[in-house]
Amino acid sequence: MTTAPEPPTPRRDHLHPVADVFLALVLLAVDAVAALLASLAGMEAAGYAFFDTGADNSDVSMTRSGVYVAAVGVVVLATAVAAGRGRAYFTAFGQILAGLALLLVAAVALTGSQGS
């Protein structure tokens, strides 16, 4: 006489929706800080004088700042892929939107720095 195996218990592979939204909001705040720091670091690397009121910053190129922001955008899109694989769908969607927005801003900065 054999016993019947127990039915498998349903497994939850995804985050609770509230935890997913909370994670999305936290990551969006981190993305905003990272983008701001990357932009400031790029401007400083390009020679922008932040605290010199008499400095002429008209000849400073925004190319480095655009490249730094694009790098942050790629990292944000990579976190979107990781969130999607972890089945955190709200987080993945928010990260995709944030990453695309950062890449769009970087593209505008790179094309605008070419001059007219």
GUFIBA-775199 format. One record per residue: x, y, z of N, C-alpha, C in turn; residue number from 0. Coordinates in nm, 4 decimals, always signed. Each point is the difference from the previous one (the first is absolute). Example, Ala and Ser with C-alpha at 12.3 -4.5 7.8 and 13.67 -1.06 7.14 Angstrom:
2
npx npy npz capx capy capz cpx cpy cpz k
+1.3190 -0.5690 +0.7800 -0.0890 +0.1190 +0.0000 +0.0900 +0.1200 +0.0000 0
-0.0350 +0.1050 -0.0720 +0.0820 +0.1190 +0.0060 -0.0770 +0.1090 +0.0730 1
! end
This chain:
116
npx npy npz capx capy capz cpx cpy cpz k
+0.0826 -0.1168 +0.0000 -0.0826 +0.1168 +0.0000 +0.0883 +0.1248 +0.0000 0
-0.0220 +0.0850 -0.0968 +0.0777 +0.1233 -0.0093 -0.0925 +0.1174 +0.0244 1
+0.0599 +0.1052 +0.0480 -0.0788 +0.1213 +0.0224 +0.0146 +0.0916 -0.1205 2
-0.1016 +0.0705 -0.0254 +0.0032 +0.0938 -0.1120 +0.0883 +0.1180 +0.0359 3
+0.0781 +0.0454 -0.0942 +0.0855 +0.1157 +0.0307 -0.0856 +0.1239 +0.0234 4
+0.0517 +0.0836 +0.0852 -0.0726 +0.1238 +0.0294 +0.0019 +0.0904 -0.1226 5
-0.1115 +0.0685 -0.0250 -0.0003 +0.0907 -0.1147 +0.0973 +0.1147 +0.0243 6
+0.0650 +0.0444 -0.1056 +0.0964 +0.1100 +0.0188 -0.0716 +0.1276 +0.0431 7
+0.0639 +0.0694 +0.0877 -0.0560 +0.1274 +0.0454 +0.0306 +0.1065 -0.1042 8
-0.0930 +0.0893 -0.0224 +0.0277 +0.1055 -0.0991 +0.1159 +0.0867 +0.0471 9
+0.0904 +0.0241 -0.0900 +0.1197 +0.0764 +0.0322 -0.0157 +0.1425 -0.0519 10
+0.0349 +0.0947 +0.0834 -0.0050 +0.1414 -0.0398 +0.1366 +0.0432 -0.0482 11
+0.0096 +0.0235 -0.1279 +0.1279 +0.0415 -0.0566 +0.0129 +0.1509 -0.0136 12
-0.1046 +0.0730 +0.0277 +0.0053 +0.1440 -0.0203 -0.0228 +0.0720 +0.1331 13
+0.0375 +0.1268 -0.0016 -0.0170 +0.0822 +0.1201 -0.1474 +0.0332 +0.0215 14
-0.0314 +0.0269 +0.1230 -0.1327 +0.0531 +0.0311 -0.0110 +0.1354 -0.0705 15
-0.1168 +0.0348 -0.0540 -0.0116 +0.1265 -0.0748 +0.0397 +0.1235 +0.0798 16
-0.0289 +0.0024 +0.1282 +0.0384 +0.1170 +0.0806 +0.1520 +0.0080 +0.0124 17
+0.0645 -0.1131 +0.0205 +0.1460 -0.0017 +0.0084 +0.0618 +0.0377 -0.1339 18
-0.0639 -0.0422 -0.1082 +0.0489 +0.0329 -0.1336 -0.0077 +0.1503 -0.0253 19
-0.1101 +0.0627 +0.0355 -0.0150 +0.1450 -0.0179 +0.0978 +0.0755 +0.0893 20
+0.0179 -0.0464 +0.1230 +0.0956 +0.0645 +0.0906 +0.1419 -0.0090 -0.0561 21
+0.0360 -0.1178 -0.0509 +0.1324 -0.0166 -0.0596 +0.0153 +0.0912 -0.1219 22
-0.1051 +0.0124 -0.0798 +0.0045 +0.0876 -0.1168 +0.0240 +0.1448 +0.0415 23
-0.0693 +0.0452 +0.1037 +0.0170 +0.1387 +0.0448 +0.1389 +0.0244 +0.0572 24
+0.0515 -0.0956 +0.0751 +0.1346 +0.0141 +0.0565 +0.1036 +0.0053 -0.1117 25
-0.0130 -0.0897 -0.0978 +0.0960 -0.0005 -0.1102 -0.0106 +0.1255 -0.0860 26
-0.1190 +0.0539 -0.0168 -0.0130 +0.1245 -0.0753 +0.0683 +0.1155 +0.0724 27
-0.0083 +0.0029 +0.1318 +0.0704 +0.1031 +0.0767 +0.1513 -0.0175 -0.0137 28
+0.0467 -0.1236 +0.0055 +0.1434 -0.0267 -0.0174 +0.0441 +0.0381 -0.1415 29
-0.0839 -0.0286 -0.0983 +0.0314 +0.0364 -0.1389 +0.0130 +0.1511 -0.0153 30
-0.0891 +0.0740 +0.0635 +0.0038 +0.1466 -0.0100 +0.1284 +0.0551 +0.0608 31
+0.0385 -0.0519 +0.1154 +0.1235 +0.0461 +0.0647 +0.1212 -0.0379 -0.0850 32
+0.0007 -0.1218 -0.0529 +0.1127 -0.0447 -0.0819 +0.0117 +0.0841 -0.1272 33
-0.1129 +0.0325 -0.0615 +0.0042 +0.0826 -0.1214 +0.0496 +0.1409 +0.0306 34
-0.0443 +0.0562 +0.1117 +0.0465 +0.1332 +0.0382 +0.1498 -0.0002 +0.0274 35
+0.0477 -0.0989 +0.0733 +0.1431 -0.0077 +0.0299 +0.0823 -0.0230 -0.1271 36
-0.0507 -0.0833 -0.0908 +0.0717 -0.0242 -0.1256 +0.0057 +0.1273 -0.0836 37
-0.1092 +0.0741 -0.0024 -0.0016 +0.1241 -0.0762 +0.0978 +0.1016 +0.0584 38
-0.0003 +0.0134 +0.1305 +0.0931 +0.0940 +0.0637 +0.1450 -0.0435 -0.0174 39
+0.0254 -0.1316 +0.0096 +0.1363 -0.0495 -0.0197 +0.0452 +0.0238 -0.1436 40
-0.0892 -0.0184 -0.0955 +0.0347 +0.0256 -0.1393 +0.0271 +0.1470 -0.0265 41
-0.0785 +0.0866 +0.0621 +0.0225 +0.1433 -0.0176 +0.1317 +0.0422 +0.0630 42
+0.0314 -0.0561 +0.1160 +0.1261 +0.0332 +0.0637 +0.1184 -0.0512 -0.0818 43
-0.0125 -0.1210 -0.0565 +0.1068 -0.0553 -0.0826 +0.0188 +0.0812 -0.1278 44
-0.1064 +0.0641 -0.0468 +0.0097 +0.0824 -0.1210 +0.0583 +0.1375 +0.0289 45
+0.0164 +0.0346 +0.1272 +0.0614 +0.1278 +0.0333 -0.0969 +0.1091 +0.0382 46
-0.1229 -0.0360 +0.0317 -0.0985 +0.0995 +0.0411 +0.0376 +0.0529 +0.1377 47
+0.0028 +0.1316 +0.0160 +0.0341 +0.0625 +0.1278 -0.1301 +0.0271 +0.0757 48
-0.0273 -0.0827 +0.1005 -0.1261 +0.0101 +0.0720 -0.0069 +0.1223 +0.0904 49
+0.1057 +0.0264 +0.0737 -0.0060 +0.1020 +0.1035 +0.0777 +0.1260 -0.0339 50
+0.0457 +0.0112 -0.1213 +0.0700 +0.1201 -0.0436 -0.1002 +0.0876 -0.0750 51
-0.0446 +0.1059 +0.0661 -0.1048 +0.0836 -0.0590 +0.0489 +0.0781 -0.1218 52
+0.1278 +0.0222 -0.0099 +0.0536 +0.0761 -0.1122 +0.0443 -0.0873 -0.1155 53
-0.0141 -0.1303 +0.0123 +0.0489 -0.0905 -0.1044 -0.0919 +0.0019 -0.1212 54
+0.0605 -0.0139 -0.1143 -0.0760 -0.0085 -0.1244 -0.0149 -0.1485 -0.0354 55
-0.1181 -0.0551 +0.0221 -0.0248 -0.1413 -0.0257 -0.0669 -0.0239 -0.1352 56
+0.0021 +0.0983 -0.0877 -0.0703 -0.0138 -0.1272 +0.0684 -0.0989 -0.0941 57
+0.1295 -0.0223 +0.0194 +0.0714 -0.0903 -0.0897 +0.0096 -0.1428 +0.0543 58
-0.0666 -0.0303 +0.1110 +0.0045 -0.1339 +0.0582 -0.0950 -0.0908 -0.0769 59
+0.0513 -0.1137 -0.0434 -0.0797 -0.0961 -0.0758 -0.0744 -0.0938 +0.0956 60
-0.1228 -0.0327 -0.0365 -0.0809 -0.0913 +0.0812 +0.0146 -0.1458 -0.0450 61
+0.0985 -0.0271 -0.0825 +0.0179 -0.1357 -0.0505 +0.0310 -0.0976 +0.1122 62
+0.0927 +0.0343 +0.0869 +0.0339 -0.0911 +0.1106 -0.1187 -0.0221 +0.0920 63
-0.0719 +0.1042 +0.0280 -0.1180 -0.0142 +0.0846 -0.1022 -0.0918 -0.0658 64
-0.0174 +0.0135 -0.1302 -0.0923 -0.0871 -0.0727 +0.0445 -0.1449 +0.0020 65
+0.1295 -0.0222 -0.0131 +0.0520 -0.1371 +0.0040 -0.0185 -0.0602 +0.1391 66
+0.0241 +0.0782 +0.1032 -0.0169 -0.0502 +0.1367 -0.1469 -0.0345 +0.0273 67
-0.0903 +0.0850 -0.0446 -0.1427 -0.0266 +0.0202 -0.0442 -0.1212 -0.0824 68
+0.0561 -0.0160 -0.1189 -0.0322 -0.1180 -0.0811 +0.0470 -0.1276 +0.0693 69
+0.1154 +0.0059 +0.0642 +0.0489 -0.1178 +0.0737 -0.0944 -0.0354 +0.1142 70
-0.0499 +0.1009 +0.0694 -0.0976 -0.0253 +0.1071 -0.1284 -0.0576 -0.0592 71
-0.0413 +0.0495 -0.1155 -0.1192 -0.0525 -0.0665 +0.0143 -0.1467 -0.0361 72
+0.1180 -0.0400 -0.0449 +0.0234 -0.1404 -0.0325 -0.0049 -0.0858 +0.1261 73
+0.0558 +0.0503 +0.1090 -0.0056 -0.0743 +0.1268 -0.1449 -0.0139 +0.0473 74
-0.0780 +0.1054 -0.0160 -0.1415 -0.0051 +0.0395 -0.0744 -0.1032 -0.0845 75
+0.0278 -0.0046 -0.1289 -0.0640 -0.1007 -0.0851 +0.0441 -0.1412 +0.0383 76
+0.1241 -0.0150 +0.0444 +0.0455 -0.1311 +0.0469 -0.0749 -0.0418 +0.1265 77
-0.0279 +0.0962 +0.0884 -0.0792 -0.0340 +0.1187 -0.1436 -0.0328 -0.0377 78
-0.0486 +0.0583 -0.1097 -0.1343 -0.0351 -0.0476 -0.0045 -0.1449 -0.0469 79
+0.1045 -0.0421 -0.0669 +0.0071 -0.1398 -0.0430 +0.0051 -0.0927 +0.1214 80
+0.0808 +0.0375 +0.0982 +0.0095 -0.0824 +0.1211 -0.1335 -0.0039 +0.0738 81
-0.0692 +0.1112 +0.0065 -0.1304 +0.0022 +0.0667 -0.1024 -0.0822 -0.0765 82
+0.0055 +0.0052 -0.1306 -0.0911 -0.0797 -0.0803 +0.0244 -0.1485 +0.0171 83
+0.1262 -0.0372 +0.0079 +0.0310 -0.1414 +0.0230 -0.0403 -0.0447 +0.1392 84
-0.0009 +0.0942 +0.0942 -0.0441 -0.0302 +0.1363 -0.1499 +0.0130 +0.0172 85
-0.0702 +0.0255 -0.1083 -0.1455 +0.0132 -0.0028 -0.0513 +0.1150 +0.0856 86
+0.0754 +0.1043 +0.0062 -0.0446 +0.1236 +0.0644 -0.0422 +0.0930 -0.1136 87
-0.1228 -0.0165 -0.0461 -0.0426 +0.0619 -0.1245 -0.0177 +0.1513 +0.0105 88
-0.0522 +0.0504 +0.1112 -0.0125 +0.1454 +0.0165 +0.1386 +0.0640 +0.0018 89
+0.0922 -0.0631 +0.0686 +0.1364 +0.0515 +0.0067 +0.0646 -0.0010 -0.1382 90
-0.0179 -0.1086 -0.0722 +0.0589 -0.0097 -0.1334 -0.0564 +0.1072 -0.0922 91
-0.1310 +0.0213 +0.0053 -0.0626 +0.1017 -0.0849 +0.0521 +0.1395 +0.0358 92
+0.0077 +0.0305 +0.1283 +0.0512 +0.1305 +0.0423 +0.1451 +0.0202 -0.0394 93
+0.0803 -0.1050 +0.0121 +0.1406 +0.0102 -0.0366 +0.0169 +0.0151 -0.1518 94
-0.0854 -0.0659 -0.0764 +0.0064 +0.0155 -0.1458 -0.0307 +0.1448 -0.0377 95
-0.1048 +0.0562 +0.0595 -0.0343 +0.1396 -0.0300 +0.1119 +0.0950 +0.0425 96
+0.0555 -0.0221 +0.1184 +0.1080 +0.0867 +0.0485 +0.1245 -0.0141 -0.0863 97
+0.0345 -0.1221 -0.0381 +0.1179 -0.0214 -0.0836 -0.0142 +0.0635 -0.1370 98
-0.1186 -0.0138 -0.0601 -0.0226 +0.0620 -0.1305 +0.0012 +0.1520 +0.0099 99
-0.0544 +0.0533 +0.1087 +0.0035 +0.1458 +0.0188 +0.1434 +0.0491 +0.0156 100
+0.0815 -0.0731 +0.0741 +0.1402 +0.0399 +0.0156 +0.0751 -0.0078 -0.1323 101
-0.0264 -0.1034 -0.0787 +0.0659 -0.0100 -0.1302 -0.0466 +0.1104 -0.0940 102
-0.1267 +0.0379 +0.0096 -0.0503 +0.1104 -0.0815 +0.0656 +0.1318 +0.0397 103
+0.0125 +0.0244 +0.1287 +0.0666 +0.1220 +0.0476 +0.1462 +0.0004 -0.0431 104
+0.0652 -0.1159 +0.0083 +0.1400 -0.0079 -0.0421 +0.0127 +0.0246 -0.1500 105
-0.0930 -0.0522 -0.0780 +0.0046 +0.0218 -0.1450 -0.0192 +0.1475 -0.0327 106
-0.0895 +0.0664 +0.0707 -0.0205 +0.1434 -0.0217 +0.1258 +0.0776 +0.0394 107
+0.0627 -0.0397 +0.1099 +0.1220 +0.0679 +0.0424 +0.1133 -0.0225 -0.1006 108
+0.0061 -0.1203 -0.0558 +0.1068 -0.0285 -0.0961 -0.0229 +0.0696 -0.1334 109
-0.1237 +0.0055 -0.0458 -0.0260 +0.0671 -0.1268 +0.0012 +0.1515 +0.0161 110
-0.0403 +0.0487 +0.1164 +0.0016 +0.1439 +0.0242 +0.1388 +0.0547 +0.0207 111
+0.0954 -0.0846 +0.0376 +0.1355 +0.0468 +0.0234 +0.0794 +0.0136 -0.1287 112
-0.0590 -0.0404 -0.1137 +0.0711 +0.0092 -0.1272 +0.0077 +0.1434 -0.0496 113
-0.0864 +0.0832 +0.0505 +0.0014 +0.1405 -0.0416 -0.0814 +0.0216 -0.1257 114
-0.0240 +0.1273 -0.0323 -0.0764 +0.0292 -0.1222 +0.0721 +0.0978 -0.0876 115
! end
